[in-house]
Amino acid sequence: MAELGWSGAWAIARRDLSARFKGLRLLLVCLFLGTMALAAIGTLTHSIETQLADRGREFLGGDMQVSLWQRAPNAGEMAALGKLGTVSSGIRMQAMASTATAAAPVELKAVDARWPLYGKATLASGKVVGAPPQGEAWLAQGAADRLGLSPGDSFSVGTTRLTVGGILGNEPDRLGEGFQLGPTVIVDAGIPAKAGLTAPGAMYRTKTNIAFAGSTDPEAAKRALKAEFPDAGFDIKTRDNGAPGTDRFVGRMGEFLTLVGLAALVIAGIGIGGGVSSYLDARRQSIATLKVLGASSGDIARIYALEVGTAALVGSLAGIAAGVAITPLLARALKGLLPVGTGIAFAPGPLLLALAYGLLVALVFAAPPLMRARRFPAMALMRARVAPLARDKAALVPVIGGLLAIAGIAMLTAKQPWLSAGFIGGAAAALALLALLGWTIRKGAARLPRPTNPIARAALANLHRPGAATAMLVTALGFGLGAFVLLAAVQTSIDGTIAKRVPAKAPDYFVLDLPQERAADFAKLVERDAPGSETRTVPAMRGSILAYGPQGNETRVASLGDNIPDGAWALRGERGLTYSDEVPPGNSLTAGTWWGPDYSGPPEVSVDADLANAIGLRVGDYLTIGVLGVERQARVASLRKIDWQSMGFNYVLVFSPNTLRDVPHNLAATIRLGQGADKRRLLHDLVSAFPSSSVIETGPVLTQARTLLSQVGLATLAAASVAVLAGLAVLLGAIAAARAQRTYDTVVLRVLGASRRQVLAMAFAEYAALAAVLAVVALALGLTGAWLVVTRLFEFDWLPGWSAVFGVLGAGLALVIAFALAGALPLLRAKPAQALRAL
């Protein structure tokens, strides 16, 4: 018989395939789940990143933005910026807006006549606007609601009276402004000074946006400015990174979810292997018949590769279609948080990537059973029930090739290749460990003494008998249960971080720009309006670290460029500075000594221990800072551990008073209200008595922070649901793969007199023994992976909810045993005579 070729093989495969893919439905379900997750994650992430890239100028407000604390660019700096193109300058600061009956903290945004350089600012009425006219302001809806204002009404900011010119509809550069502590109020650039809000020591930030005149490279311009003004304290953003916090969040979350989707696909792949094995086992007689009639091994490979490939392609395409369809639902859930359209998005790159992953996973896990069917002779196939086929080493070629292709694609398409490499290496190590464990259990079970109890003896024999699926079950279920544990630990750690980093108990108010000379008046006012309240005041100013290290061998921060050490975030831009006679509350010394009260020696500084470890700073080294354009140097006297969860004033750098006392500055204060305090009266009196100060209510801020962190948890939970479904598919695949052999075993046992109860008891004992071992392994693998994701990827605290983790693991083990027993029930209905004739 001549070889059939691809056309002849397809003719047979097409007739053999059921229109409903009977026998290959598990493969369809597994690939559908995996590719759906990857397609939805990839499409959503691509849509957000495209928006960030295409609208970078609009989100930032220019091609480049230069920010400075507590000062505007000087004449030389402004001249250098003006050479790059059109310049638009303004001020950002916290302030209080008030009426006769209400007051609210707002984000005051002062803009000049050129604002916005890109995009369109509109009012709720649809009118396109620029900077407000003198004496007017554009209010965000939140500010109008809190103050009870409508267009035409008046309100006060600082010492200036303003009229509501309109309610903001679209603020084009809102995303680039970052996290805000109050709703936006946009005013003319001259208002802050007129209202007395920019006096020396006031906390404000100037932002200068530039629209390039020509085809200037943003990064080249940034490097040139840093080189020309290395110690100016410039915080420079470019259009390629217009919303850096959002871009970093999207990138990391997309990377994590892609890896979770890939994990779900790998988990499902184990089920694919079981499903294909079961499918080919059911066609064992047909394969043997084709070989007896003269079909070559190549013919067999082509026929069943076409069948499996067709099913894999259909399942993958259906998953991709479902992923694209659910993307608008995900986008709608993120509306207002991230820039993403709510319509159907078609991103060829992520969709082709999802399809490639799906087909490669199908190849990797379907290759071994296909190669066995291809290479073994007809008589061996017919005896496979009682003399299982040996492993085919030739299957290693497509398996290894497919795995290398998956790893290569993941590495080439990853934004953090080392993270992907770590995930792939960890997954491969976990699978290898589980395969070794399965082999060990099988060999160990064969050497254990035979129990006297017949049920226990039969259950033990099932673990090591010829053709036992122990290794496959351990690998599949161990990986799936490990994924359950990992996702439960990640989810509960995120919840724990929300509870710890965003505590329910915090100061009720933060007060900024409190004049030093009026500290006593402030304390008296709070005590009068809210008796029993606690207040704390600290000096507050801004500055940047310019150099650090041993004296005479200091490292200049400007020389580092973008190569800032991990954990050294305080080196980027300006930070809060303070001075104190005493160790601040919530801080504890880990090295060195404190200078004590009335210190008059050389300037000294106490540094956060984590920052010191990140940059290699030791007690006795020196730190140089820039404050209002002036350099100051201090010796490192001590290192401190800071309780960042205290929600009080926590400063990375605390100086001896004689270092910074002469710098123009104001105070910052916290108020923790006593019981029964009249918040409305206190807030109104604070605004009246201190018009240039701003009061921030922590309640709305904490709610906003909890909402943002909850979005991370929600995304993780959504990814977890896909992995859970994939894990269930794995279990079904393992049971399906072993069904034919189990039918044979059950029939023999029934013929020999075993009761239904005894058969079920044997199945329960076998899976209970496996579950006990898998519980320990899944816990170790899942917790290790979760710790890496939580602490290294998200940079959250490791705070898993142990009850939830053990509960998820217990539920997973219960599902394993329940599905195993459910899978055994149909076997009890098999008719012995019919089953034996089928052998």
C-alpha positions in Angstrom: 0.0 0.0 0.0 1.5 3.3 -1.1 1.7 6.2 1.4 -1.5 8.2 1.6 0.1 11.6 1.6 -1.5 14.7 3.2 -4.6 14.7 1.0 -5.4 11.0 1.6 -4.6 11.4 5.3 -7.0 14.4 5.5 -9.7 12.5 3.8 -9.5 9.8 6.5 -9.1 12.3 9.3 -12.1 14.3 8.1 -14.3 11.2 8.1 -13.0 10.1 11.5 -13.5 13.5 13.2 -17.0 14.0 14.7 -18.7 17.3 13.9 -18.9 17.8 17.7 -15.3 16.7 18.2 -16.3 13.8 20.3 -13.3 12.5 22.2 -11.4 15.7 21.7 -13.6 18.0 23.7 -11.2 18.1 26.6 -8.4 19.4 24.3 -10.9 22.0 22.9 -11.8 23.2 26.5 -8.2 23.3 27.7 -7.0 25.4 24.7 -10.1 27.6 24.8 -9.4 28.6 28.4 -5.7 29.2 28.0 -5.9 31.2 24.7 -8.9 33.1 25.9 -7.0 34.3 28.9 -3.9 35.2 26.9 -5.9 36.9 24.2 -7.9 39.1 26.6 -4.8 40.0 28.7 -2.7 40.8 25.6 -5.4 42.8 23.9 -6.2 44.9 27.0 -2.6 45.6 27.8 -1.8 46.4 24.2 -4.8 48.8 24.0 -3.7 50.7 27.2 -0.1 50.8 26.1 -1.1 52.1 22.7 -3.2 54.8 24.3 -0.2 55.8 26.5 2.1 55.9 23.5 -0.1 57.6 21.0 -1.4 60.2 23.5 1.8 60.6 25.5 2.1 64.3 24.6 -1.5 64.9 25.6 -1.2 63.0 28.9 2.0 64.8 29.8 1.0 68.2 28.4 4.0 68.5 26.1 6.9 66.7 24.5 8.9 67.3 27.7 8.0 68.5 31.2 10.5 69.9 33.7 9.3 70.1 37.4 10.9 72.0 40.3 9.9 72.2 43.9 9.4 75.6 45.6 10.9 77.7 42.8 10.4 78.5 39.1 13.2 78.0 36.6 15.7 80.9 36.7 16.5 83.0 33.7 19.3 80.7 32.4 17.3 77.6 32.8 14.2 79.1 31.2 16.4 80.3 28.2 17.6 76.7 27.7 14.1 75.4 27.8 12.9 78.1 25.4 15.4 77.0 22.8 13.7 73.6 22.6 10.3 75.0 21.5 7.1 76.6 22.9 7.0 76.8 26.7 4.0 76.7 29.0 4.6 77.1 32.7 2.4 76.7 35.7 2.1 75.8 39.4 0.7 72.7 41.1 0.0 72.7 44.9 -2.5 71.6 47.5 -4.8 74.3 48.7 -8.2 74.9 50.4 -11.2 76.1 48.6 -14.1 77.5 50.7 -17.4 79.1 50.8 -19.3 80.6 53.7 -20.7 77.2 54.7 -18.2 74.6 53.3 -14.5 74.0 52.7 -12.6 71.3 50.8 -9.0 70.4 50.0 -8.3 70.8 46.3 -5.4 70.3 43.8 -4.8 73.9 42.6 -3.5 73.9 39.0 -2.3 77.3 37.8 -1.8 77.5 34.1 -0.7 80.2 31.6 -2.3 81.3 28.4 -0.5 78.6 26.3 -2.1 75.7 28.2 -2.8 73.1 27.0 0.0 72.6 24.4 -1.6 69.4 23.3 -5.1 68.0 23.5 -8.3 69.9 24.2 -9.6 71.1 27.5 -13.4 71.2 27.6 -16.1 72.1 30.0 -19.1 69.9 30.8 -21.1 72.1 28.4 -18.7 71.0 25.6 -17.0 74.3 25.2 -13.3 74.2 24.4 -11.3 76.3 26.7 -7.8 77.3 27.7 -6.6 79.0 30.9 -9.5 80.6 32.8 -9.9 84.4 32.6 -8.6 86.5 35.5 -10.8 86.0 38.6 -12.4 82.8 37.3 -11.7 79.1 37.8 -12.6 75.8 36.1 -13.7 73.2 38.8 -13.7 69.5 38.6 -17.2 68.0 39.3 -15.9 66.7 42.6 -14.9 70.1 43.9 -18.2 71.6 42.8 -20.1 68.9 44.6 -18.2 69.2 47.8 -18.6 72.9 47.9 -22.1 73.1 46.5 -21.1 75.4 43.7 -22.5 76.0 40.2 -21.2 78.2 37.4 -21.5 81.8 38.4 -21.1 81.1 42.1 -18.1 82.5 44.0 -15.6 80.8 46.5 -12.2 81.6 48.0 -8.7 80.1 47.6 -6.2 81.5 50.0 -6.9 85.2 50.3 -8.4 85.5 46.8 -12.1 85.4 45.7 -12.9 83.5 42.5 -15.9 82.9 40.4 -16.8 79.4 39.0 -16.4 79.9 35.2 -17.4 76.4 34.4 -17.3 72.7 35.4 -14.4 70.7 33.8 -15.4 68.0 31.3 -12.0 66.9 29.9 -8.6 67.8 31.4 -6.2 66.5 28.7 -3.1 66.2 31.0 -4.9 64.7 34.0 -3.2 61.3 33.8 0.2 62.9 33.8 -0.5 64.7 37.0 -0.5 61.5 39.0 -2.2 60.6 42.3 -4.2 63.6 43.6 -5.2 64.5 47.1 -8.3 66.5 46.1 -10.4 67.4 43.1 -8.8 69.8 40.5 -9.4 73.5 40.4 -7.7 75.2 37.4 -6.8 78.9 37.7 -4.7 81.5 35.9 -1.0 81.3 36.5 -0.9 84.5 38.6 -3.5 83.4 41.2 -1.2 81.4 43.6 1.0 84.4 44.2 -2.0 86.8 44.4 -3.6 84.5 47.0 -0.4 84.4 49.1 0.2 80.7 48.5 3.7 80.9 47.2 5.5 82.8 50.0 9.0 81.6 50.9 8.8 78.1 52.4 5.5 77.2 50.8 5.1 73.8 49.3 4.4 74.1 45.6 5.7 72.7 42.4 6.4 74.5 39.1 5.8 72.5 35.9 7.2 73.8 32.6 5.9 72.0 29.5 7.7 72.2 26.2 6.3 71.5 22.7 9.4 70.9 20.6 9.9 73.2 17.6 11.4 70.5 15.4 12.1 66.8 15.4 14.0 66.8 18.7 14.8 63.5 20.3 13.2 63.7 23.8 15.8 61.5 25.5 18.7 63.4 23.9 17.2 66.7 25.1 16.7 65.3 28.5 20.4 64.2 28.7 21.5 67.6 27.5 19.5 69.4 30.2 20.8 67.1 32.9 24.4 67.7 31.7 23.9 71.5 31.5 22.1 71.8 34.9 23.3 68.6 36.9 22.4 70.0 40.3 19.3 72.1 39.5 16.9 69.5 40.9 15.1 69.0 37.6 12.5 66.2 37.5 12.2 65.6 33.7 9.5 63.5 32.0 9.2 63.0 28.2 6.3 62.2 26.0 7.5 58.5 25.8 6.8 58.3 29.5 4.0 60.8 30.0 2.4 58.8 32.8 5.2 56.8 34.4 3.3 55.5 37.3 0.5 54.3 35.1 2.9 52.9 32.5 4.8 51.0 35.2 1.6 49.6 36.7 0.2 48.5 33.4 3.5 46.9 32.4 4.0 44.9 35.6 0.3 43.9 35.8 0.3 42.9 32.1 3.5 40.9 32.6 2.1 39.1 35.6 -1.3 38.4 34.0 0.4 37.1 30.9 2.5 34.7 32.9 -0.6 33.6 34.8 -2.4 33.0 31.5 0.6 31.1 30.2 0.6 29.1 33.4 -3.1 28.3 32.9 -2.2 27.2 29.4 0.6 24.9 30.6 -1.7 23.5 33.3 -4.3 22.9 30.6 -1.6 21.4 28.4 -1.2 18.5 30.9 -4.9 17.9 30.4 -4.4 18.0 26.7 -1.8 15.2 26.9 -4.3 13.2 28.9 -7.1 13.9 26.6 -5.1 13.0 23.5 -3.9 9.8 25.1 -7.5 8.9 25.9 -8.6 9.8 22.4 -6.0 7.7 20.7 -6.5 4.9 23.2 -10.1 4.7 22.2 -8.9 4.4 18.5 -6.3 1.9 19.3 -8.1 -0.8 17.3 -8.6 1.5 14.3 -4.9 2.4 14.3 -3.9 -1.2 14.5 -6.3 -2.1 11.7 -4.9 0.7 9.5 -1.4 -0.7 10.1 -2.5 -4.2 9.3 -4.0 -3.0 6.0 -0.6 -1.4 5.1 -0.7 2.1 6.4 2.8 3.4 7.2 3.8 5.1 10.4 3.9 8.3 8.5 0.3 7.8 7.4 -0.8 7.2 11.0 1.1 10.3 12.2 -0.4 12.5 9.5 -4.0 11.3 10.0 -4.1 11.8 13.8 -1.9 14.9 13.7 -4.4 16.4 11.4 -7.3 15.4 13.7 -5.6 16.8 16.8 -4.3 19.8 15.0 -7.7 20.7 13.6 -9.2 20.4 17.1 -6.3 22.5 18.5 -6.8 25.2 15.9 -10.6 25.4 16.5 -10.1 25.5 20.3 -7.5 28.2 20.0 -9.4 30.3 17.6 -12.6 30.0 19.7 -10.5 31.1 22.8 -9.1 34.1 20.9 -12.6 35.1 19.7 -13.9 34.9 23.3 -10.8 36.8 24.6 -11.5 39.7 22.2 -15.2 39.7 23.1 -14.6 40.0 26.8 -12.0 42.7 26.5 -14.6 45.5 26.4 -16.0 44.2 29.7 -12.6 44.4 31.3 -12.1 47.9 29.8 -15.4 49.1 31.2 -14.3 47.9 34.6 -11.1 50.0 34.3 -12.8 53.1 32.9 -11.7 56.1 34.7 -8.6 54.4 36.2 -6.7 53.7 33.0 -6.8 55.1 29.4 -8.5 52.3 27.5 -11.3 52.4 24.9 -14.5 50.4 25.7 -15.1 49.1 22.2 -13.9 45.9 20.5 -10.1 46.1 20.2 -8.2 44.0 17.6 -4.5 43.7 18.3 -2.9 41.3 15.8 0.3 40.9 17.7 -1.1 39.7 21.1 -3.7 37.5 19.3 -1.1 35.8 17.1 1.0 35.3 20.2 -1.9 33.7 22.0 -2.5 31.4 18.9 1.2 30.5 18.8 1.2 29.6 22.5 -1.9 27.5 22.1 -0.7 25.5 19.2 2.8 25.0 20.7 1.3 23.8 24.0 -0.9 21.4 22.0 2.2 20.1 20.1 4.3 19.6 23.3 1.7 17.7 25.2 0.1 15.8 22.3 3.4 14.7 20.7 4.2 11.7 23.1 0.9 9.8 22.6 1.0 10.6 18.8 4.5 9.2 18.5 3.6 6.1 20.4 0.7 5.5 18.0 3.0 6.1 15.1 6.0 3.9 15.9 4.6 0.8 17.6 3.5 -2.2 15.4 -0.1 -3.3 15.1 0.2 -6.3 17.5 1.8 -4.2 20.2 -1.1 -1.8 19.9 -3.7 -4.6 20.2 -1.9 -5.9 23.3 -1.5 -2.4 24.9 -4.3 -3.0 27.4 -2.5 -5.8 29.1 1.1 -5.0 28.0 1.4 -1.2 28.1 3.5 0.5 25.4 7.0 1.6 26.4 7.9 5.2 26.2 9.1 6.5 22.8 12.3 8.5 23.1 11.6 9.9 19.6 8.8 12.0 21.2 11.5 14.0 23.0 12.3 15.9 19.7 9.0 17.7 19.2 8.5 18.1 23.0 11.9 19.7 23.5 11.5 21.8 20.3 8.1 23.0 21.4 9.3 23.9 24.9 12.2 25.8 23.5 9.9 27.7 21.1 7.6 28.6 24.0 10.5 29.8 26.1 12.0 31.8 23.2 8.7 33.5 22.3 8.2 34.4 26.0 11.7 35.8 26.3 11.5 37.8 23.1 8.1 39.4 23.8 8.7 40.1 27.5 9.4 43.6 28.8 11.2 42.0 31.7 13.0 39.0 30.1 14.6 37.9 33.4 11.2 37.7 35.0 9.9 35.6 32.2 13.0 33.5 32.3 12.6 33.0 36.0 8.9 32.0 35.5 9.8 29.5 32.7 12.7 28.1 34.7 10.6 27.8 37.8 7.7 26.1 35.9 10.1 23.7 34.2 11.8 22.9 37.6 8.3 22.4 39.2 7.3 20.0 36.4 10.6 18.1 36.6 10.3 17.9 40.4 6.7 16.6 40.2 7.6 14.1 37.5 10.5 12.8 39.7 8.1 12.7 42.7 5.6 10.7 40.6 8.4 8.2 39.6 9.5 8.0 43.3 5.9 7.3 44.5 5.5 4.6 41.9 8.8 2.9 42.8 8.3 3.4 46.5 4.8 1.9 46.4 6.3 -1.2 44.6 8.8 -1.7 47.5 6.4 -1.2 50.4 5.2 -4.2 52.4 1.8 -5.5 51.1 -1.0 -4.4 53.5 -3.2 -7.2 54.9 -6.3 -5.2 54.2 -7.4 -6.2 50.6 -8.7 -2.7 49.8 -5.5 -1.0 50.9 -3.4 -3.7 49.1 -5.3 -3.1 45.9 -5.1 0.7 46.2 -1.3 0.4 46.8 -1.0 -1.9 43.8 -2.8 0.7 41.6 0.0 3.1 42.2 2.7 1.0 40.7 1.0 -1.6 38.4 2.0 -1.6 34.7 0.4 1.3 32.9 -0.4 3.1 36.1 -0.9 6.9 35.5 0.7 7.8 38.8 3.4 10.0 37.3 1.0 11.9 35.1 -1.5 12.4 37.9 1.1 13.7 40.3 2.5 16.1 37.7 -0.9 17.3 36.6 -2.5 17.6 39.9 0.6 18.9 41.7 1.0 21.7 39.2 -2.7 22.6 39.3 -2.9 22.6 43.1 0.4 24.5 43.3 -1.2 27.2 41.1 -4.3 27.3 43.4 -2.0 27.9 46.4 0.1 30.5 44.5 -3.0 32.5 43.4 -4.6 32.3 46.9 -1.4 33.6 48.5 -1.0 36.4 46.0 -4.6 37.5 46.4 -4.6 37.5 50.2 -1.2 39.2 50.3 -2.7 42.0 48.2 -5.6 42.2 50.6 -3.1 42.2 53.5 -1.1 45.0 51.9 -4.3 47.0 51.6 -5.1 46.5 55.2 -1.5 47.3 56.3 -0.4 50.0 54.0 -3.8 51.7 54.0 -4.8 51.4 57.6 -8.3 52.2 58.9 -6.7 54.2 61.8 -4.8 57.3 60.6 -4.7 61.0 61.4 -7.9 62.7 60.4 -6.2 65.7 58.8 -2.8 66.6 57.3 -2.1 70.4 57.3 0.5 71.8 54.9 2.2 75.2 54.8 1.4 76.1 58.4 3.5 79.3 59.2 6.1 78.6 61.9 5.3 81.7 63.9 1.6 80.6 64.2 2.1 77.1 65.5 0.8 78.0 68.9 -2.3 79.6 67.4 -2.9 76.4 65.4 -2.8 74.3 68.5 -5.2 76.6 70.4 -7.7 76.6 67.6 -7.7 72.8 67.4 -8.1 72.5 71.1 -11.0 75.0 71.1 -12.9 73.4 68.2 -12.1 69.8 68.9 -11.1 69.2 72.6 -9.1 66.1 73.2 -7.6 66.0 69.7 -3.9 65.2 69.2 -1.7 67.5 67.0 1.9 67.1 65.8 3.9 69.6 63.8 7.2 69.1 62.0 9.4 71.4 59.8 8.8 70.6 56.1 10.8 71.5 53.0 11.9 69.8 49.8 15.3 69.0 48.5 17.2 66.4 46.4 20.1 64.2 47.1 23.1 65.4 45.0 25.9 63.2 46.3 26.7 60.5 48.8 29.5 58.4 50.1 32.9 58.7 52.0 34.1 62.3 52.1 36.4 63.0 49.1 35.1 60.0 47.2 31.4 60.8 46.9 29.2 59.5 44.1 27.3 62.3 42.3 23.7 61.3 41.6 23.8 63.1 38.2 26.6 60.7 37.1 24.3 57.7 37.6 21.9 58.7 34.9 19.1 56.2 34.7 21.2 53.5 36.5 19.7 54.2 39.9 20.3 51.2 42.3 17.3 49.1 43.1 15.6 50.4 46.3 17.2 53.8 45.9 14.0 55.6 44.8 14.9 58.6 47.1 17.6 59.5 44.6 15.0 60.3 41.9 14.0 64.0 42.1 13.2 65.9 45.2 12.0 64.5 48.5 10.6 65.8 51.8 13.2 67.0 54.3 12.9 67.8 58.0 15.0 68.4 61.1 14.4 67.3 64.7 16.1 67.2 68.1 14.6 63.8 68.8 14.2 60.5 67.0 10.8 60.8 65.3 7.9 58.6 66.5 7.7 55.3 64.7 11.4 55.3 64.0 14.1 53.2 65.7 17.9 53.5 65.3 19.7 50.6 63.8 23.2 52.1 63.7 25.0 55.2 65.0 23.7 57.7 67.6 21.3 60.7 67.6 22.7 64.2 68.1 20.4 65.1 70.9 18.7 68.5 71.8 20.5 71.9 71.4 23.1 70.3 69.1 25.6 72.9 67.7 28.3 70.7 66.1 28.9 70.0 62.4 25.7 69.3 60.4 24.5 65.7 60.7 21.8 63.6 59.1 19.9 60.3 59.9 19.1 58.2 56.9 16.5 55.5 56.3 18.3 52.1 56.7 16.7 50.6 53.5 18.0 53.5 51.4 21.5 53.3 53.0 21.6 49.6 52.3 20.6 50.2 48.6 23.3 52.8 48.0 26.0 51.4 50.3 25.9 54.3 52.7 27.5 53.9 56.2 27.6 55.9 59.4 30.4 58.4 59.0 29.9 58.9 55.3 28.6 62.2 53.9 25.4 63.3 52.1 25.1 66.4 49.9 21.6 67.8 49.2 20.3 70.7 47.1 17.7 72.9 48.8 16.3 75.9 46.8 19.3 75.7 44.5 21.9 75.7 47.4 24.1 72.7 48.2 24.4 71.6 51.9 26.5 68.7 53.2 26.0 66.7 56.4 27.7 63.7 58.0 25.6 60.5 58.3 25.2 60.1 62.1 22.7 57.2 62.2 20.5 54.9 60.3 16.8 54.4 61.1 14.2 51.7 60.5 10.9 53.5 59.6 7.4 52.3 60.3 5.9 53.4 57.0 2.5 52.0 58.0 2.1 54.6 60.8 0.6 57.1 58.3 2.3 59.9 60.2 5.3 62.1 59.1 7.9 59.7 57.8 11.1 61.2 56.3 13.9 59.3 54.6 16.3 62.1 55.7 16.1 63.8 59.1 18.8 66.5 59.8 20.1 68.1 62.9 18.3 71.4 63.4 21.4 73.5 62.7 21.6 72.1 59.2 18.3 73.4 57.8 16.8 75.8 60.3 17.8 78.9 58.3 16.1 77.6 55.1 12.8 79.3 54.4 10.1 76.8 55.3 6.8 76.2 56.9 5.4 73.5 59.1 3.3 70.4 58.4 0.9 69.1 61.0 -1.4 66.2 61.7 -4.6 66.2 63.6 -6.1 63.1 65.2 -9.6 64.2 66.3 -11.0 63.4 69.7 -14.5 61.8 70.0 -17.4 64.0 69.1 -15.3 66.6 67.4 -17.2 69.0 65.1 -15.3 68.4 61.8 -17.3 71.0 59.8 -16.6 73.8 62.3 -12.9 72.8 62.7 -12.4 72.8 58.9 -14.1 76.1 58.4 -12.2 77.8 61.2 -8.8 76.4 60.0 -9.5 77.8 56.5 -10.5 81.2 57.9 -7.5 81.4 60.3 -4.9 80.0 57.9 -6.0 80.9 54.4 -2.5 80.1 52.9 -2.5 76.6 54.5 -4.1 73.5 53.0 -5.9 70.8 54.9 -6.1 67.3 53.5 -8.8 64.9 54.8 -7.3 61.3 54.9 -10.7 59.6 54.5 -11.1 60.2 50.8 -7.4 59.6 50.2 -7.5 56.2 51.9 -10.6 55.3 50.0 -8.9 56.1 46.7 -5.8 54.1 47.7 -7.9 51.1 48.7 -9.8 51.3 45.4 -6.5 51.4 43.4 -5.0 48.4 45.3 -8.3 46.5 45.0 -8.1 46.8 41.2 -4.9 44.8 41.4 -6.6 42.2 43.6 -9.6 42.1 41.2 -7.3 41.5 38.2 -5.5 38.7 40.1 -8.8 37.1 41.0 -10.0 37.1 37.4 -6.7 35.5 36.3 -7.1 33.0 39.2 -10.5 31.9 38.0 -9.0 31.0 34.6 -6.3 29.0 36.2 -8.8 27.2 38.5 -10.9 26.2 35.5 -7.7 25.0 33.7 -6.8 23.0 36.8 -10.2 21.3 36.8 -9.7 20.5 33.1 -6.4 18.9 34.1 -8.1 16.7 36.6 -10.8 15.7 34.1 -8.0 14.9 31.5 -6.2 12.7 34.0 -9.4 10.8 34.8 -10.3 10.5 31.1 -6.8 9.2 30.2 -7.0 6.5 32.8 -10.7 5.6 32.1 -10.1 2.8 29.6 -7.5 1.1 31.9 -9.8 1.6 34.9 -12.7 0.1 33.1 -10.7 -3.1 32.5 -9.5 -3.2 36.1 -12.9 -2.6 37.5 -14.5 -5.3 35.3 -11.9 -7.9 36.4 -12.4 -7.0 40.0 -16.2 -7.3 39.6 -15.9 -10.7 37.9 -13.7 -11.8 40.9 -16.4 -10.8 43.3 -15.5 -7.2 44.4 -18.5 -5.1 45.5 -19.3 -1.6 44.3 -18.4 -0.3 47.7 -15.0 -2.0 47.7 -14.2 -0.6 44.2 -15.1 2.9 45.4 -13.1 2.4 48.6 -10.0 1.4 46.5 -10.3 4.5 44.4 -10.7 6.7 47.5 -7.7 5.1 49.2 -5.5 5.6 46.1 -6.4 9.2 45.5 -6.3 10.0 49.2 -2.7 8.8 49.4 -1.8 10.9 46.4 -3.6 13.9 47.8 -1.7 13.7 51.1 1.7 13.8 49.2 0.5 16.5 46.8 -0.7 18.7 49.6 2.8 19.1 50.9 4.4 19.6 47.5 1.7 22.1 46.2 2.1 24.1 49.4 5.9 24.4 49.0 5.7 25.2 45.2 2.8 27.6 45.4 4.1 29.6 48.4 7.6 29.9 46.8 6.1 31.2 43.6 3.7 33.5 45.4 6.5 35.0 47.5 8.5 35.8 44.4 5.4 37.5 42.7 4.3 39.5 45.7 7.7 40.7 46.9 9.7 40.9 43.7 7.2 41.7 41.0 4.6 43.8 42.9 6.9 44.9 45.7 4.2 44.3 48.2 4.5 42.9 51.7 4.4 39.2 52.2 1.1 38.9 54.1 -0.7 35.8 52.9 -4.0 34.9 54.6 -3.1 31.4 55.9 -6.7 30.4 56.5 -7.6 31.2 52.9 -4.4 29.5 51.5 -5.1 26.3 53.5 -8.8 26.5 52.7 -8.1 26.8 48.9 -5.7 23.8 49.1 -8.2 21.8 51.1 -10.9 22.6 48.6 -8.6 21.6 45.7 -7.8 18.3 47.4 -11.5 17.7 48.1 -12.2 18.4 44.4 -9.5 15.9 43.4 -11.0 13.1 45.4 -14.6 14.1 44.5 -13.9 14.1 40.8 -11.9 10.8 41.1 -14.9 9.1 42.8 -17.3 10.7 40.3 -15.1 9.3 37.5 -15.2 5.8 39.1 -19.1 5.7 39.1 -19.5 5.2 35.4 -17.0 2.3 35.5 -19.3 0.4 37.9 -22.0 0.4 35.2 -19.8 -1.3 32.6 -21.1 -4.7 31.6 -18.3 -7.3 32.1 -19.1 -9.4 29.0 -19.2 -6.3 26.8 -16.1 -4.8 28.3 -14.1 -8.0 28.0 -15.1 -8.5 24.3 -13.8 -5.1 23.6 -10.3 -6.1 24.6 
